[in-house]
Amino acid sequence: IGTRTVTFKITPKKTSIKKLSSGKKKIKVKWGKVTNSSGYQIVVATNKGFSKNKKEIYVKSKSSDSKTITKLKAKKTYYVRLRAYKTVKGKKIYGPYTKTVKVKTK
């Protein structure tokens, strides 16, 4: 009768930011681990729309659940969000973003 090939795109589950602490010109982000992910992408910006002074940080360890982001400006408000990703055949497949969280550096 014939064959049929079906392709599935399995995206990582949504994670959440567990704790956000600020220090002098730095922010520490702690999140919930996602099983079957390859790593995490953290996005930090100075406005809620993530268009000004955007910084993307990749955590390439799936066992990691926290990251300190340094080289930020003192006494400035930053918006943070993150998502898990899985690498399949050299291509990153992203899960949904967490809720955006606001934090001020010291």
Steps between C-alpha positions, in 0.01 A plus 500: 500500500786744577704662773451815694760705682389709795726763657452625854638822639536443872558828679634518857254573780459845651718576800460768763730746674525380861714780639650824373757679715699809420848607596737778404479512116375139487188284516474136609222302333380165641249289307326165499675227300335361188548132421616413146637850432851575371532834678340836571485843339479801733402838357569820695401850386437849637143522369198268519488452122858362498612744230746720695840378622401138442742233616455129423681246712509129416547246778617189317455264794165329549587423864548870579226685685661840563720760333654829609485770234778755542619822331165674551449863601460591869162622635323415173177307448525188283237265363582130492343201328630157406410187310634149459628369168581163351760448228385261227731437202692820578185715511358656817132444576374743764232457762273784613638797697442541873309799632707818481644599837628845594809550719720799596877468538676646803 
